[in-house]
């Protein structure tokens, strides 16, 4: 069974990093509650997840507003 063991923990962050690295330019298409479509890429999704993790929104230079040094 040793061959089936993972050598690192399965974390959401590592899944998002893999998606960004491997499928960065692939579009994700979602339907809004009003029926309209919302499209963004896996790269955008990973960036939004990092912003959420930091507790704010990134400015155009990549810094998160409301955080020290932003």
Secondary structure, DSSP 8 states (H G I E B T S, - for coil): -GGGS-SS---HHHHHHHHHHHHTT-EEEEE-TTS-EEEEEHHHHHHHHHHHHHTS-B-TTS-BTTSTT-
